[in-house]
Amino acid sequence: MDSSNSPQEEDKGEGKVYGNVFAELESVDLPLGTTLRSVYDDQPNAHKKFMEKLDARIRNHDREIEKMCNFHHQGFVDAITELLKVRADAEKLMGQVSDTNRRLQDAGREVTAQTEEVIRCRIQQRNMATTVERLQLCIPVLEMYSKLKEQLELKRYYSALKTMEQLENTYIPRVSQYRFCQIMAEMLPKLREEIKEISMSDLKDFLESIRKHSDKIGETAMRQAQQHRTFNSEVQKQVTLSCAKPMYGRTPLHHNGLSAEAADEEEMDEEVLTAQDLVDFSPVYRCLHIYTVLGDRETFENYYRKQRKKQARLVLQPQSNMHETVEGYRKYFNQIVGFFVVEDHILHATQGLVTRAFTDELWNMALSKIIAVLRTHSSYCEDPDLVLELKNLIVIFADTLQGYGFPVNRLFDLLFEVRDQYNETLLKKWALVFRDIFEQDNYSPIPVENEEEYKAVVSRFPFHDAEIEKQQFPKKLPMSQSVPQIYSQVKEFIYASLKFSESLHRSSTEIDDMLRKSTNLLLTRTLSSCLQNLIKKPHIGLTELVQIIINTTHLEYACKYLEDFITNITNVSPETVHTTRLYGLSTFKDARHAAEGEIYTKLNQKIDEFIQLADYEWGMAESDGRASGYLMDLINFLRSTFQVFTHLPNNNKDHAAMSGKVAQTACMSACKHLSTSLMQMLLDTELKQISMGAIEQFNLDVIQCELFASSEPVPGFQGDTLQLAFIDLRQLLDLFMVWDWSTYLADYGQPTSKYLRVNPSTALALLEKMKDTSKKNNIFTQFRKNDRDKQKLIETVVKQLRSLVNGMSQHS
């Protein structure tokens, strides 16, 4: 405040301020903290002043209270007096109320008891109604759960899953507040897992079952396919119209009016068990439904397909010794057919458990494995009968699976490879047959004593000769016993080869081509090889070789009948385009040439053996006056040998020409070889000296050779053709015997020379052996006594011959 204000104004101002403060303090709605803070914050000594004002305020209020009490005191006294009067009445009333209450309590105690009984009964009644209501809700749940347990015990798992679905979706939600329902709800997933495990276990048992029964299922399906094949064959025999292709293993085939055999086949077909009869497929259906209901169908499908793929790999794995017996192959095929028959049934009986794509994938995998297995195991097979049975099994196997919709073209392509293997085994078998025939043959013309024997031969071999037919019995046929046997065996080979072509669904032209190619292999490879080996055998002599030549001629002639034989079988005209011809002609010609060559070789070998027996005394003074013993033996051998040639059957002009040609060639070859061998003996480098006596002895031997050549040991030579084989020896020996060196040297090189065949080097070599090289053994002693100039003449001739030889070498 301003100090210029008067104390009176100040008191008024403070009174107003504190009045406001007291008004605020007396108000219960205002906060006291703010008001008190304003009292202490305004000015110093405010607290003291406030307390003084507060005391004054309290005194004023006390005076007002006292005034008010004084004013109301009489009324208060009167009210107390009235209350005292009323208390007595109240106590009386209280007594009466208590008495009344006691009487009421006594009277209402029984009513209360009855009322409580009624209330309890009403509560029980309400509880019973509630219980009945709740039980009516729970009973269906319990009934469904009981039904579920019963279905599980009866292994009706699919129905049990449907019951679980109803419990979860319909019944349990109505009473889900009860604990037993909660327990029940907790059990349902466990029961589902149990059902899955049980159904999967059943599926595993099913897979094991079909693995064990695949063999039987396949055997049944293949037997049914074979019966359908037999049935169709019978149909084709009975009717001329074509029949529909059967669906093996599925649709029973019926036809009226067939033979009893066909009817029996049909009845047998109807009695054959199917896959459904051998295997219970309900586990796989049940498991599929269960996994479908559980929403896990994909897992089941994947598991099933995976397991079947594993089983397929096991089925496709053959036994190591499968190729040894046909039963091994049959069991292998039965298992594979059984596997795919089951898959085909699953494919058609279920919706999507396996798909056509899946079965095609399995089949393609299996087909590649089957082909590889058969290709490998068939290569081990040595028995043509086993290969043929394998082929029949492959055909039935292919037809069976084709009936179920599986493509089998690759199997029929494989049969061409098996056919080649079959032909190889046939060729090996017939090689042994031919070998046995050749070993048992006596290589002599076939003797026939009567008409029956003659017909027996010509029925087996196409032999026709008018001249022989005119002859009286007994007579001889030119060929040996092996010829009709070989011909018959070739026909047997053709039949055996034809067996493989059956049921291959090939045209007659293709079959004809197969037969001709296989027959060509038999002739050009097997028979040709046997003939070549036969010709080379040491025990086969010249007579046998000549007979072999005659035999091959007849077999060559019979080739056209073999072609007609094949044509009759296949009904394919040989004039058809691209028809393969038989190569037997070249085969027998080659064999004949080989036999002729062997004759020449054996003759030369025999000549060499005689030559090795020669024992000339090259230093002898004079000859023995007669030919050497070894040479006479050799000539006698040649005479007897060529007499055998001459006495061979030649009643057929072709045979006579053939045998004569062979004899002439052999005789010329023998004479040339003998001449060459004798010349080599004279010119042998190990022979150092030759006397004139030895030359004379050698000349006697050559004269015998020339006599043999001129005696016509084999008819047919013109003039002195055979003698010309010894012309080189004759001119050389004449030169030395006559000692006509002047003529030789003068006429050398002239076409009209007397010693045209004498080569200077040959003459020089022989003359060198006759020179006087030692005084101790001088073969020209007798000449020197008569004419000492003879030695000089020899030296002169030697020099002239050397000049001729040198001139020839320089010219060449």
Residue pairs with C-beta under 8 A, 6 or more apart in sequence:
1 10
1 13
14 49
14 53
15 53
17 42
18 49
18 50
18 53
21 35
21 38
21 39
21 50
22 53
22 54
22 57
24 30
24 35
25 32
25 35
39 46
39 47
39 50
40 46
40 47
134 175
137 174
137 175
138 175
138 178
138 181
140 171
141 167
141 171
141 172
141 174
141 175
141 181
141 184
144 163
144 166
144 167
144 171
145 167
145 184
147 163
148 160
148 163
148 164
148 167
148 191
151 157
151 159
151 160
151 163
152 160
152 191
152 195
155 198
157 195
157 198
157 199
157 286
157 290
158 286
158 289
158 290
158 293
160 191
160 195
161 192
161 195
161 290
161 293
161 294
162 293
164 188
164 191
164 192
165 293
167 184
167 188
168 185
168 188
172 181
172 184
172 185
175 181
176 182
176 185
192 294
195 290
195 294
196 290
196 291
196 294
196 296
199 283
199 286
199 287
199 290
199 291
200 287
200 303
202 283
202 286
202 287
203 283
203 284
203 287
203 300
203 303
203 304
205 283
206 279
206 280
206 281
206 283
206 284
206 287
207 307
207 308
207 311
209 279
209 280
210 217
210 279
210 311
210 338
210 339
210 342
211 311
211 314
211 315
213 278
213 279
213 338
214 315
214 334
214 335
214 336
214 338
214 339
214 342
215 331
215 334
215 335
215 338
216 278
216 334
216 338
217 275
217 278
217 279
217 334
217 337
217 338
217 341
217 342
218 333
218 334
218 335
218 336
218 337
218 338
218 339
218 341
219 330
219 334
219 338
220 272
220 273
220 274
220 275
220 278
221 248
221 249
221 275
221 337
221 338
221 341
221 400
222 333
222 334
222 337
222 396
222 397
222 400
223 272
224 248
224 249
224 269
224 272
224 400
225 248
225 249
225 396
225 399
225 400
225 403
226 396
227 265
227 268
227 269
227 272
228 246
228 248
228 253
228 269
228 403
229 396
229 399
229 503
230 265
231 246
231 253
231 255
231 262
231 265
231 266
231 269
232 243
232 246
234 258
234 259
234 261
234 262
234 265
235 243
235 255
235 258
235 262
236 243
238 257
238 258
238 259
238 262
243 255
246 253
246 403
247 403
248 399
248 400
248 402
248 403
248 404
249 274
249 341
249 344
249 400
249 403
249 404
250 403
250 404
252 269
252 270
253 266
253 269
254 266
255 262
255 266
258 266
275 338
275 341
275 342
275 345
276 345
279 342
281 345
281 346
281 349
284 304
284 346
284 350
284 353
285 349
285 350
287 300
288 297
288 300
288 350
288 353
291 297
291 299
291 300
292 300
300 353
301 352
301 353
301 354
304 353
304 354
305 354
305 358
308 343
308 354
308 362
309 362
311 339
312 339
312 362
312 365
312 366
315 335
315 336
315 339
315 366
316 336
316 366
316 369
316 370
316 373
318 328
318 332
318 373
318 377
319 328
319 332
321 328
322 328
322 329
322 332
322 373
322 377
323 329
323 377
323 378
323 380
323 381
325 386
326 386
326 389
326 390
326 393
329 377
329 389
329 390
329 393
330 393
332 373
333 393
333 394
333 396
333 397
336 366
336 370
336 397
337 397
337 400
337 401
339 366
340 359
340 362
340 363
340 366
340 401
340 404
340 406
341 404
343 354
343 359
343 362
344 359
344 404
344 405
346 353
346 354
347 353
347 354
347 355
347 356
347 359
359 406
363 401
363 406
363 407
367 410
367 411
370 411
371 410
371 411
371 414
374 390
374 394
374 414
374 418
375 414
375 417
378 387
378 390
378 417
378 418
378 421
379 421
381 387
381 390
381 421
381 425
382 425
382 428
383 425
384 422
384 425
384 426
384 429
384 496
387 418
387 421
387 422
387 425
387 500
388 422
388 496
388 499
388 500
390 418
391 415
391 418
391 419
391 422
391 500
392 503
394 411
394 414
394 415
394 418
395 415
395 503
395 504
397 411
398 408
398 411
398 412
399 408
401 408
402 408
412 504
412 505
415 504
419 500
419 501
419 514
422 497
422 500
423 497
423 500
423 518
423 521
426 493
426 496
426 497
426 518
426 522
427 521
427 522
427 525
427 526
430 489
430 493
430 522
430 526
430 527
431 526
431 529
431 530
433 489
434 486
434 489
434 526
434 527
434 530
435 530
435 533
437 482
437 485
437 486
437 489
438 482
438 530
438 534
440 481
440 482
441 480
441 481
441 482
442 480
442 481
443 480
443 482
443 540
443 543
443 544
443 547
443 548
444 480
444 547
445 476
445 477
445 478
445 479
445 480
445 547
445 649
446 457
446 476
446 477
446 479
446 480
446 481
446 484
447 474
447 475
447 476
448 454
448 457
448 473
448 474
448 475
448 476
448 477
449 473
449 474
450 473
450 474
451 473
454 473
454 477
457 463
457 477
457 484
458 464
460 484
460 485
460 487
460 488
461 479
461 483
461 484
461 487
461 488
461 554
461 558
462 487
462 558
462 561
463 477
463 479
463 484
463 554
465 478
465 651
465 652
467 651
467 652
468 475
468 477
468 478
468 651
468 652
471 651
476 649
478 550
478 554
478 649
478 651
478 652
478 655
479 550
479 551
479 554
480 547
480 550
480 551
482 551
483 551
483 554
483 555
486 527
486 555
487 555
487 558
487 562
490 519
490 522
490 523
490 527
490 562
491 562
491 565
493 518
493 519
493 522
494 515
494 518
494 519
494 562
494 565
494 566
494 569
497 514
497 515
497 518
497 519
498 511
498 515
498 569
500 514
501 511
501 514
501 515
504 511
506 514
508 570
508 571
508 572
509 570
509 572
509 576
511 570
511 572
512 566
512 567
512 570
512 572
512 576
512 579
513 578
513 579
513 580
515 566
515 569
515 570
516 563
516 566
516 579
516 580
516 581
516 582
517 580
519 562
519 566
519 582
520 580
520 582
520 583
520 584
523 559
523 582
523 583
523 584
523 587
524 583
524 584
524 586
524 587
527 587
528 587
528 590
528 591
531 548
531 552
531 587
531 591
531 594
532 591
532 594
534 540
534 548
535 545
535 548
535 591
535 594
535 595
535 598
536 598
540 548
540 598
541 602
542 599
542 602
542 603
542 641
542 644
542 666
543 644
545 595
545 596
545 598
545 599
545 602
546 595
546 599
546 644
546 645
546 648
546 659
546 662
548 591
548 592
548 595
549 592
549 595
549 596
549 658
549 659
549 662
550 648
550 649
550 655
550 658
550 659
552 588
552 589
552 591
552 592
552 595
553 588
553 592
553 654
553 655
553 658
555 584
555 588
556 584
556 585
556 588
556 589
556 592
559 582
559 584
559 585
559 588
562 582
562 584
563 574
563 581
563 582
567 573
567 574
572 579
573 579
596 662
596 665
596 666
599 662
599 666
600 665
600 666
600 669
600 670
603 638
603 641
603 666
603 669
603 670
603 673
604 669
604 670
604 673
606 637
607 634
607 670
607 673
607 674
607 677
608 677
610 630
610 631
610 633
610 634
610 637
611 630
611 634
611 674
611 677
611 678
611 681
613 630
613 633
614 628
614 630
614 631
614 681
615 630
616 628
616 681
616 694
616 697
616 698
617 694
617 697
618 687
618 689
618 690
618 691
618 694
619 689
619 690
619 691
619 693
619 694
619 777
619 779
620 691
620 693
620 694
620 697
621 691
621 693
622 693
622 696
623 693
623 694
623 696
623 697
623 699
623 700
624 697
624 700
625 700
626 700
627 700
627 701
627 703
627 704
628 697
628 700
628 701
631 701
631 704
631 705
632 704
634 674
635 704
635 705
635 708
638 667
638 670
638 708
638 713
639 708
639 713
642 663
642 666
642 667
642 713
642 714
645 659
645 662
645 663
645 666
645 714
646 663
646 714
646 715
648 655
648 659
649 655
650 656
650 659
650 660
660 714
660 715
660 716
663 714
663 716
664 714
664 716
664 717
666 714
667 713
667 714
667 717
667 722
668 721
668 722
668 725
671 705
671 708
671 709
671 722
671 725
671 726
672 725
674 705
674 725
674 726
675 705
675 725
675 726
675 728
675 729
678 698
678 701
678 702
678 705
678 729
679 728
679 729
679 732
679 762
681 687
682 690
682 698
682 732
682 766
683 762
683 765
683 766
687 769
688 769
689 769
689 770
689 773
689 777
689 779
690 766
690 769
690 770
691 770
691 779
692 736
692 770
692 779
695 733
695 736
695 737
695 770
696 737
698 733
699 733
699 737
702 726
702 729
702 730
702 733
705 726
705 729
706 723
706 726
706 730
709 720
709 722
709 723
709 725
709 726
710 720
710 722
710 723
712 722
713 722
727 757
728 757
728 758
731 754
731 755
731 756
731 757
731 758
732 755
732 757
732 758
732 762
732 763
732 766
734 740
734 754
734 755
735 741
735 744
735 755
735 758
735 763
736 766
736 767
736 770
740 754
740 755
741 793
741 797
743 754
743 755
744 753
744 754
744 755
744 758
744 763
745 797
745 800
747 753
747 754
747 755
748 755
748 760
748 804
750 756
760 801
760 804
760 805
760 808
761 805
761 808
763 801
764 798
764 801
764 802
764 805
767 794
767 797
767 798
767 801
768 798
770 779
770 780
770 794
771 794
771 798
772 778
772 779
772 780
772 791
772 794
778 784
780 790
780 791
780 794
783 790
783 791
784 790
784 791
